[in-house]
Amino acid sequence: MLVGLSLEICLKAMLIVREGIEKFTAKESERRHHRLQALSEFIPELSDKDRAILECLTHFIYWAGKYPDPGSGREKDAVAVFDLSEKYEISAKQLFELISRVMGYAKTVVDENA
């Protein structure tokens, strides 16, 4: 959960650097969420597996890191984490490698906007 929240903050910070404060603020209401795969759309070369990892991590930000179930009416969300993990054979090592790549992209964003 904490890794996901850290990544969310990093992605939103990169968007601020890329777009500038005024443009980011104008679109802020569209980004009041924790969907990492949506926030990371500007990062090139993310694979389907990378996006699946981000989707799984999103579940941990919303509920899996805090509660034993996703809440009433969202029971399928719990199954989605396991389905994605099994389909893409996601490991902790792959999760942390992806996080490193995504957070490392901040240097590119800063360099492009310096």
matplotlib code that plots the C-alpha trace (Angstrom):
import matplotlib.pyplot as plt

x = [0.0, 2.7, 4.7, 1.6, 0.9, 4.5, 4.3, 1.0, 2.7, 5.7, 3.4, 1.4, 4.6, 5.9, 2.6, 3.0, 6.5, 5.5, 2.3, 3.1, 1.0, -1.8, -2.5, -2.3, -4.6, -7.1, -7.2, -6.9, -10.5, -9.9, -7.0, -8.6, -8.1, -5.5, -5.5, -1.8, -2.2, -4.2, -1.7, 1.2, -0.1, 2.5, 5.4, 6.6, 7.2, 5.0, 4.1, 0.8, 2.4, 3.6, 0.1, -1.2, 1.2, 0.0, -3.6, -2.8, -1.0, -4.0, -6.1, -3.8, -4.0, -7.8, -8.6, -6.3, -3.6, -6.2, -9.1, -9.7, -12.2, -13.0, -16.4, -19.9, -20.6, -16.9, -16.2, -14.9, -12.1, -10.5, -10.6, -9.1, -5.9, -5.4, -6.4, -3.9, -1.2, -1.6, -2.1, 1.1, 3.0, 3.8, 6.5, 7.7, 10.9, 9.1, 7.0, 10.0, 11.8, 8.8, 8.5, 12.2, 11.7, 8.6, 10.2, 13.4, 11.5, 11.2, 14.8, 13.7, 10.7, 12.8, 15.5, 12.9, 11.3, 14.5]
y = [0.0, 2.5, 1.7, 2.4, 5.6, 6.7, 5.9, 7.9, 10.9, 10.5, 10.2, 13.3, 15.2, 14.3, 15.4, 18.8, 19.2, 18.1, 20.3, 23.1, 24.1, 25.9, 23.1, 20.4, 22.3, 22.8, 19.0, 18.1, 17.0, 14.4, 13.0, 12.7, 9.0, 6.4, 4.5, 4.1, 2.7, 5.8, 8.2, 6.5, 6.7, 9.3, 6.9, 5.2, 1.5, 0.1, -3.4, -5.2, -6.9, -3.5, -2.2, -5.3, -4.7, -1.1, -2.3, -4.8, -2.1, 0.2, -2.4, -2.2, 1.6, 1.5, -1.3, -4.4, -2.8, -1.6, -3.9, -7.7, -7.3, -4.6, -3.7, -4.4, -4.7, -4.8, -8.5, -9.1, -6.6, -9.2, -11.8, -9.4, -9.1, -12.9, -13.3, -10.6, -11.9, -15.5, -14.5, -12.4, -14.4, -11.2, -11.4, -8.9, -8.5, -7.5, -5.1, -3.3, -3.3, -1.6, 0.9, 1.7, 2.3, 4.5, 6.6, 6.7, 8.3, 11.4, 12.3, 12.2, 14.4, 16.9, 17.0, 17.5, 20.4, 22.1]
z = [0.0, 0.9, -2.2, -4.3, -2.5, -3.0, -6.7, -7.0, -5.5, -7.8, -10.9, -9.9, -9.3, -12.8, -14.3, -12.5, -13.9, -17.4, -17.6, -15.2, -12.2, -14.1, -16.6, -13.9, -11.7, -14.5, -15.0, -11.3, -10.9, -13.5, -11.5, -8.1, -8.0, -7.3, -10.6, -11.2, -14.7, -15.8, -14.1, -15.8, -19.4, -20.3, -19.6, -22.8, -23.2, -20.4, -21.2, -20.6, -17.6, -16.3, -16.5, -14.8, -12.0, -11.6, -11.6, -8.8, -6.9, -7.3, -5.5, -2.5, -2.4, -2.5, -0.1, 0.0, 2.1, 4.7, 4.8, 4.6, 1.7, -1.0, 0.5, -0.4, -4.1, -5.0, -4.2, -7.7, -7.0, -4.6, -7.3, -9.8, -7.8, -7.8, -11.5, -12.7, -10.4, -11.8, -15.4, -15.6, -12.9, -11.0, -8.4, -5.8, -7.7, -10.9, -8.9, -7.4, -10.8, -12.4, -9.5, -10.0, -13.7, -13.3, -10.5, -12.5, -15.3, -13.2, -14.2, -17.9, -17.1, -15.2, -17.9, -20.7, -18.8, -17.5]

ax = plt.figure().add_subplot(projection="3d")
ax.plot(x, y, z, "-o")
ax.set_aspect("equal")
plt.show()
